[in-house]
Amino acid sequence: MSDGDLVELVRQAILTGVLVMLPVLLAGFIVALLTGLVQAATGIHEPLVGLAPRLMAMAAMLILAMPWMVEQCVEMFRAAAP
């Protein structure tokens, strides 16, 4: 394997990792934004009120997106195999 092939493989692995985690991170960001707005509007500033919905949304998205995430990783590994 040449240096150029290795660099391309690492680049593809990083991009695949970012792509695979993007739905979970976006779900957490959206829920955090909504709970932040609700907390600001109501004056409730409990850390647990912001953390619990975000964790539940990220866990739900992880469960829902897991088949797609595994498929993306398998495709990357198949493309990397000689």
Phi and psi restraints in degrees (value plus and minus 20) as a CYANA .aco file:
   2 SER   PHI    -102.7   -62.7
   2 SER   PSI     149.2   189.2
   3 ASP   PHI     -83.0   -43.0
   3 ASP   PSI     -58.4   -18.4
   4 GLY   PHI     -83.8   -43.8
   4 GLY   PSI     -59.3   -19.3
   5 ASP   PHI     -85.8   -45.8
   5 ASP   PSI     -60.5   -20.5
   6 LEU   PHI     -85.6   -45.6
   6 LEU   PSI     -62.5   -22.5
   7 VAL   PHI     -82.5   -42.5
   7 VAL   PSI     -62.4   -22.4
   8 GLU   PHI     -84.5   -44.5
   8 GLU   PSI     -59.4   -19.4
   9 LEU   PHI     -84.6   -44.6
   9 LEU   PSI     -63.1   -23.1
  10 VAL   PHI     -86.6   -46.6
  10 VAL   PSI     -61.3   -21.3
  11 ARG   PHI     -80.6   -40.6
  11 ARG   PSI     -64.8   -24.8
  12 GLN   PHI     -85.1   -45.1
  12 GLN   PSI     -57.8   -17.8
  13 ALA   PHI     -85.3   -45.3
  13 ALA   PSI     -61.6   -21.6
  14 ILE   PHI     -85.8   -45.8
  14 ILE   PSI     -64.6   -24.6
  15 LEU   PHI     -83.6   -43.6
  15 LEU   PSI     -60.1   -20.1
  16 THR   PHI     -85.1   -45.1
  16 THR   PSI     -60.7   -20.7
  17 GLY   PHI     -81.9   -41.9
  17 GLY   PSI     -62.0   -22.0
  18 VAL   PHI     -86.2   -46.2
  18 VAL   PSI     -63.5   -23.5
  19 LEU   PHI     -84.2   -44.2
  19 LEU   PSI     -58.6   -18.6
  20 VAL   PHI     -89.9   -49.9
  20 VAL   PSI     -57.4   -17.4
  21 MET   PHI    -106.7   -66.7
  21 MET   PSI     -30.3     9.7
  22 LEU   PHI     -78.0   -38.0
  22 LEU   PSI     -65.7   -25.7
  23 PRO   PHI     -81.0   -41.0
  23 PRO   PSI     -59.4   -19.4
  24 VAL   PHI     -87.4   -47.4
  24 VAL   PSI     -63.6   -23.6
  25 LEU   PHI     -86.8   -46.8
  25 LEU   PSI     -58.3   -18.3
  26 LEU   PHI     -85.3   -45.3
  26 LEU   PSI     -60.1   -20.1
  27 ALA   PHI     -81.8   -41.8
  27 ALA   PSI     -63.8   -23.8
  28 GLY   PHI     -83.2   -43.2
  28 GLY   PSI     -60.6   -20.6
  29 PHE   PHI     -85.7   -45.7
  29 PHE   PSI     -64.3   -24.3
  30 ILE   PHI     -84.9   -44.9
  30 ILE   PSI     -64.1   -24.1
  31 VAL   PHI     -87.0   -47.0
  31 VAL   PSI     -58.2   -18.2
  32 ALA   PHI     -83.7   -43.7
  32 ALA   PSI     -59.3   -19.3
  33 LEU   PHI     -84.1   -44.1
  33 LEU   PSI     -65.6   -25.6
  34 LEU   PHI     -85.9   -45.9
  34 LEU   PSI     -64.1   -24.1
  35 THR   PHI     -87.6   -47.6
  35 THR   PSI     -53.0   -13.0
  36 GLY   PHI     -84.0   -44.0
  36 GLY   PSI     -61.4   -21.4
  37 LEU   PHI     -84.5   -44.5
  37 LEU   PSI     -62.6   -22.6
  38 VAL   PHI     -85.1   -45.1
  38 VAL   PSI     -62.3   -22.3
  39 GLN   PHI     -84.7   -44.7
  39 GLN   PSI     -58.6   -18.6
  40 ALA   PHI     -87.9   -47.9
  40 ALA   PSI     -56.8   -16.8
  41 ALA   PHI     -93.3   -53.3
  41 ALA   PSI     -53.7   -13.7
  42 THR   PHI    -116.2   -76.2
  42 THR   PSI     -37.0     3.0
  43 GLY   PHI      64.7   104.7
  43 GLY   PSI     -14.1    25.9
  44 ILE   PHI    -106.2   -66.2
  44 ILE   PSI      99.9   139.9
  45 HIS   PHI    -143.6  -103.6
  45 HIS   PSI      27.6    67.6
  46 GLU   PHI    -103.9   -63.9
  46 GLU   PSI     111.4   151.4
  47 PRO   PHI     -82.5   -42.5
  47 PRO   PSI     -54.3   -14.3
  48 LEU   PHI     -87.4   -47.4
  48 LEU   PSI     -51.4   -11.4
  49 VAL   PHI     -85.7   -45.7
  49 VAL   PSI     -52.4   -12.4
  50 GLY   PHI    -105.2   -65.2
  50 GLY   PSI     -51.4   -11.4
  51 LEU   PHI     -99.7   -59.7
  51 LEU   PSI     -64.3   -24.3
  52 ALA   PHI     -81.2   -41.2
  52 ALA   PSI     -69.4   -29.4
  53 PRO   PHI     -84.0   -44.0
  53 PRO   PSI     -55.1   -15.1
  54 ARG   PHI     -85.8   -45.8
  54 ARG   PSI     -63.7   -23.7
  55 LEU   PHI     -85.4   -45.4
  55 LEU   PSI     -59.7   -19.7
  56 MET   PHI     -86.1   -46.1
  56 MET   PSI     -61.1   -21.1
  57 ALA   PHI     -86.4   -46.4
  57 ALA   PSI     -60.1   -20.1
  58 MET   PHI     -88.3   -48.3
  58 MET   PSI     -58.0   -18.0
  59 ALA   PHI     -86.7   -46.7
  59 ALA   PSI     -60.9   -20.9
  60 ALA   PHI     -84.7   -44.7
  60 ALA   PSI     -62.6   -22.6
  61 MET   PHI     -86.1   -46.1
  61 MET   PSI     -56.3   -16.3
  62 LEU   PHI     -83.4   -43.4
  62 LEU   PSI     -61.9   -21.9
  63 ILE   PHI     -87.9   -47.9
  63 ILE   PSI     -62.4   -22.4
  64 LEU   PHI     -88.8   -48.8
  64 LEU   PSI     -57.4   -17.4
  65 ALA   PHI    -112.5   -72.5
  65 ALA   PSI     -22.7    17.3
  66 MET   PHI     -77.9   -37.9
  66 MET   PSI     -63.9   -23.9
  67 PRO   PHI     -79.9   -39.9
  67 PRO   PSI     -61.2   -21.2
  68 TRP   PHI     -86.6   -46.6
  68 TRP   PSI     -60.6   -20.6
  69 MET   PHI     -82.8   -42.8
  69 MET   PSI     -63.5   -23.5
  70 VAL   PHI     -84.8   -44.8
  70 VAL   PSI     -61.2   -21.2
  71 GLU   PHI     -82.0   -42.0
  71 GLU   PSI     -60.9   -20.9
  72 GLN   PHI     -83.7   -43.7
  72 GLN   PSI     -61.7   -21.7
  73 CYS   PHI     -87.4   -47.4
  73 CYS   PSI     -59.9   -19.9
  74 VAL   PHI     -83.9   -43.9
  74 VAL   PSI     -62.3   -22.3
  75 GLU   PHI     -81.8   -41.8
  75 GLU   PSI     -59.1   -19.1
  76 MET   PHI     -85.1   -45.1
  76 MET   PSI     -63.6   -23.6
  77 PHE   PHI     -86.9   -46.9
  77 PHE   PSI     -57.3   -17.3
  78 ARG   PHI     -85.1   -45.1
  78 ARG   PSI     -59.1   -19.1
  79 ALA   PHI     -88.5   -48.5
  79 ALA   PSI     -48.9    -8.9
  80 ALA   PHI    -102.0   -62.0
  80 ALA   PSI     -40.2    -0.2
  81 ALA   PHI     -89.0   -49.0
  81 ALA   PSI     120.3   160.3
